[in-house]
Amino acid sequence: MEKYIVILCCVPVFADQHRYLEKDYQKAWCDTNNGKTEVILPDKARADCVTATHAVEVDFAPKWAESIGQSLYYAKVLNKKPGILIIMENGEKDLKYLKHVKSVADSYGITVWTITPSDIDKAYFVTK
């Protein structure tokens, strides 16, 4: 009787499936606002988008807390105003995150913008 060795291959399943990548939202918003993407700071950190006035961190809504520290850091290093672009892919579900980030942002002078998949569709005439 022959014996077989069975090797199971695990393919990672990502719970966070997004319609577009973060960099797609970043590029669309940054281009629209005459900014530069992926600006490298002296310590090799990268600011997602830098405009004439703001250093902007781009994140999906559930990562709202991380975006606060990053935007403040980038703004300090670049001598710009801090900004956050929150990616709203899940409608009502993401509103709680937007409320959280706005409550903190107001206290620290951080400007908050939002972007949705339909904004990308309009910007690039893309349909998936």
C-alpha positions as CSV (number, residue, x, y, z in Angstrom):
1,M,0.0,0.0,0.0
2,E,1.4,3.4,-1.0
3,K,1.5,6.3,1.5
4,Y,1.0,9.8,0.3
5,I,2.1,12.9,2.0
6,V,-0.5,15.6,1.8
7,I,0.8,19.2,1.9
8,L,-1.8,21.7,2.6
9,C,-1.1,25.1,1.3
10,C,-2.6,28.0,3.1
11,V,-3.7,31.0,1.2
12,P,-4.2,34.0,3.4
13,V,-7.7,35.3,3.5
14,F,-7.9,38.9,4.1
15,A,-10.9,40.0,6.2
16,D,-10.4,43.6,5.0
17,Q,-11.2,43.4,1.3
18,H,-11.3,46.9,-0.2
19,R,-12.7,48.1,-3.4
20,Y,-9.6,50.2,-4.1
21,L,-6.2,50.2,-2.5
22,E,-5.3,53.0,-0.1
23,K,-2.8,54.4,-2.7
24,D,-5.6,54.8,-5.2
25,Y,-7.6,57.0,-2.9
26,Q,-4.4,58.8,-2.0
27,K,-3.5,59.5,-5.6
28,A,-7.0,60.6,-6.6
29,W,-7.3,63.0,-3.7
30,C,-3.8,64.3,-3.8
31,D,-3.9,64.9,-7.6
32,T,-7.2,66.8,-7.2
33,N,-5.7,69.0,-4.5
34,N,-2.4,69.7,-6.3
35,G,-0.4,67.7,-3.8
36,K,2.6,65.4,-4.0
37,T,2.3,61.8,-2.9
38,E,4.7,59.7,-0.8
39,V,6.9,62.6,0.3
40,I,10.0,61.2,2.0
41,L,10.9,62.8,5.3
42,P,14.5,63.1,6.7
43,D,13.9,60.0,8.8
44,K,12.7,58.1,5.7
45,A,9.1,58.1,6.9
46,R,6.6,58.9,4.1
47,A,3.8,61.5,4.2
48,D,0.9,60.2,2.1
49,C,0.2,63.6,0.5
50,V,1.7,67.1,0.9
51,T,-0.1,70.1,-0.4
52,A,0.9,73.7,-0.3
53,T,-0.7,74.0,3.2
54,H,-1.2,70.5,4.6
55,A,0.6,67.2,5.4
56,V,-2.1,64.6,4.9
57,E,-2.3,61.1,6.2
58,V,-4.7,58.8,4.2
59,D,-6.3,55.8,6.0
60,F,-9.3,53.6,6.0
61,A,-11.9,54.6,8.6
62,P,-11.1,51.8,11.1
63,K,-7.5,53.1,11.3
64,W,-8.7,56.5,12.4
65,A,-6.6,56.5,15.6
66,E,-3.3,55.8,13.8
67,S,-4.0,58.6,11.3
68,I,-4.0,61.2,14.1
69,G,-0.5,60.7,15.3
70,Q,0.9,60.3,11.8
71,S,-0.7,63.5,10.5
72,L,0.6,65.5,13.5
73,Y,4.1,64.1,13.0
74,Y,4.2,64.8,9.3
75,A,2.9,68.3,9.8
76,K,5.5,69.1,12.5
77,V,8.4,67.8,10.4
78,L,7.2,69.5,7.2
79,N,6.1,72.7,8.9
80,K,2.6,72.3,7.5
81,K,-1.0,72.0,8.9
82,P,-2.0,68.4,9.8
83,G,-4.7,66.8,7.7
84,I,-6.4,63.4,7.5
85,L,-8.2,61.9,4.6
86,I,-10.6,59.2,5.9
87,I,-11.6,56.5,3.4
88,M,-15.3,55.8,3.8
89,E,-16.0,52.5,2.1
90,N,-18.7,51.2,4.5
91,G,-21.2,54.0,4.7
92,E,-23.0,54.1,8.0
93,K,-20.7,51.6,9.5
94,D,-17.7,54.0,9.0
95,L,-19.6,57.0,10.5
96,K,-18.6,56.0,14.0
97,Y,-14.9,56.2,13.1
98,L,-15.4,59.5,11.4
99,K,-17.0,60.9,14.6
100,H,-14.1,59.6,16.6
101,V,-11.4,61.2,14.5
102,K,-13.3,64.5,14.2
103,S,-13.7,64.7,17.9
104,V,-9.9,64.5,18.4
105,A,-9.0,66.4,15.3
106,D,-11.0,69.5,16.4
107,S,-8.9,69.6,19.6
108,Y,-5.6,69.5,17.7
109,G,-6.4,71.6,14.7
110,I,-6.4,68.7,12.2
111,T,-8.4,69.2,9.1
112,V,-10.4,66.1,8.1
113,W,-11.6,65.2,4.7
114,T,-13.4,62.1,3.4
115,I,-13.3,60.1,0.2
116,T,-15.5,57.2,-1.0
117,P,-15.2,54.6,-3.8
118,S,-17.7,56.6,-5.9
119,D,-15.2,59.6,-5.7
120,I,-12.6,57.3,-7.3
121,D,-15.1,56.1,-9.9
122,K,-15.8,59.7,-10.9
123,A,-12.2,60.7,-10.8
124,Y,-11.0,57.9,-13.1
125,F,-14.2,56.9,-14.9
126,V,-13.5,53.4,-13.5
127,T,-16.0,50.7,-13.1
128,K,-15.2,47.4,-11.4
